[in-house]
Amino acid sequence: MTTTNEKSDKSGVDRRTFFRAGSGAAMVAAATVVGAEPAAASETQEERLKARYRESDHVKAFYRVNRY
Amino acid sequence: MARMKFLCDADRCIECNACVTACKNEHEVPWGINRRRVVTINDGKPGERSVSMACMHCTDAPCAAVCPVSCFYTTVDKVVLHSKDLCIGCGYCFYACPFGAPQYPKVGNFGSRGKMDKCTYCAGGPEADFSTVEYEKYGRNRLAEGKLPLCAEMCSTKSLLAGDGDIIASIYKERVMKRGYGSGAWGWKTAYKETVNV
């Protein structure tokens, strides 16, 4: 009489090894996707509050045409 | 330091709703809500006035005062922003806001509201500037690009002004002096605790 393990050894790969390998591949794929989007990181408190407005030429043109 | 403000010259607004449409398109605002809208009083009668309304980015913002999870923050430019990661959609800010700015795109059964959405002054949110995540959650970050809110920039009658509060107040004063009348800087007293004296 042969056990389940012995049967799978004969076929080359058993069910648990197959799914373990599958989940490992899924984790690697997920890590790759996360790694591809480094810009998704949130800003630090200082970066959040910093001034973004600047009087660029674009903004100066807006002020100028609004005086017409 | 420049203090960002909105000013709607109600004597120039023709209720074309271009500001509403521009905002919705620029930020891909979800179906069913608008970050900006035009309110008309005495519609069709003499003395009709229209005002373009959105978050006014108040001094001492009441939304921030009532938020139970402190998801609001005010930048150095005095733009009031919020974090959608922290928001629990309780709706307190909606009740507190004198301008009706907070919106809830995912109103569901049993009182669920999803994450609050409001005007960001085209300044994005707490995610990294110009990132995909920032765009998906808060819309485009035009302020960081050296531009101003699109609603004001594409106003056809130049009714809606945005930018440095002192500069837009001086522009409005010039207009009132020139034409001889003005209905005042709508909402300034409520939002900024001051008004434009002409």
Interface residues (C-beta under 8 A of the other chain):
Chain A: E37 A39 A40 A41 S42 E43 R48 L49 K50 A51 R52 Y53 R54 E55 S56 H58 V59 F62 Y63 V65 N66 R67 Y68
Chain B: M1 A2 M4 Y73 T74 T75 V76 D77 L81 D85 A123 P126 E127 A128 D129 F130 S131 T132 V133 N141 L143 A144 G146 K147 L148 A152 E153 K158 L161 G163 D164 I167 I168 I171 E174
